[in-house]
Amino acid sequence: MLALPPPTATPTEVADFLVRRLVSNDMPIERARCIASKWTVGTGKELREYLAVLYLEVFGKEDGWALYLAVYKVIHNENSKDLWFRHRVREYHSPADSRKS
């Protein structure tokens, strides 16, 4: 799965990510470019923080909802991996372990 652009990503980098994400969902590249071209000012931070309603306002009802779901899936996947990693680190470095030393 595609990785999200960093929070500091430029609007162009975010739009490029959106094109790749839409194309990965079997959308023709011309249509994906047309939709992603509406992303003109937001950074990677906004990509992560926008609510569904903002996607609808920027991209329209149908395209906005499809894009929101596609981006949300990547965000959810990244957050799940991060939670799993933090949980494993916490297990490895639990307070009980530090008392054993």
C-alpha positions, 0 to 999 in steps of 0.5 A: 500500500502507498505510504502517506506523504509526510506532513510537510509535503507540498500541495503538488506532492499531495496531489501526486499521492492522490493520483497514485492512490486513485489509480491503485483503485483502478481509476483511469489516470486521466480521471485521477489527475482531474480529481487530484488537481483540485488539491491546490493548497493543503499540505500532507498535514491537512491530508491527514486532518481533513474530515470527510466533509472537507473532502466533499467540499473540495472534490464534490460528493462522489469523488470526495467520498471515494477519495476520503475512503481511499485516503482514510484506508491508508491513514488507518493502515499507518496508524495500525502499524504504528500502534502495533509497533508502540505496543511491541516496544512497550512490551519489550521495555516494560517496567517489570523488565527494568526492575529485573536489572 
